[in-house]
Amino acid sequence: MTTAQDWIDALGLEPLPGESGWWGPVSTSEASVAVGSRTLPAYSAIHYLLEPARPVNVWHWLEPDDTHVLVDGGPVEYVILTPGRPASRVVLGRDVAAGQTPVLTAPAGSWKALRLLDPNGFALMTTVVTPEWTEDRVRIGLPPEGAERWIGTEPWLTRELVERLNRP
């Protein structure tokens, strides 16, 4: 594949409401794990794509771990806010010598947002959530009090960046 549209068509990706970007299911584990008082599949995996018309995946909080693997394109900047740890900025990409990584995990219980760094490019990722993603274990949009808590805790974590990552 050579373009975002090629991937969108080949994988049957659809716009992701709320967060932005494009997505499509890959698989769900046949193994299960206990999560509180219920049993869930051990993982769920999706394809996820950013492109110039949908370059930002807005702030969202996930209860489970969320691992991202770059399949094509990139790079993508991730900002991850995990309580009890410094804010982090990681670039998902192929240039390992420049500090990029082709795989990253946003820890359970963290806020994350991502954006396409090449305004004319695209990035196709596969993401695996462990245990399975469920609607009741995600929040979309960093609330104002959360934003205020994090703004300025790192020199690069500006109000402008935090607000930009809250808009699709």
Protein Blocks (a to p, Z undefined) as FASTA:
>chain_A
ZZfklmmmmnopacdehjgpjdddfbdcfbdcdehjbccdfbdcddddddfklmbccddd
dfbdcddddfbgcjdddddddehiacddddddfblmnopafbdcddehiacddddfblkb
ccdddddddddddfklccehiafklmmmmgopamklcfklmmmmmpZZ
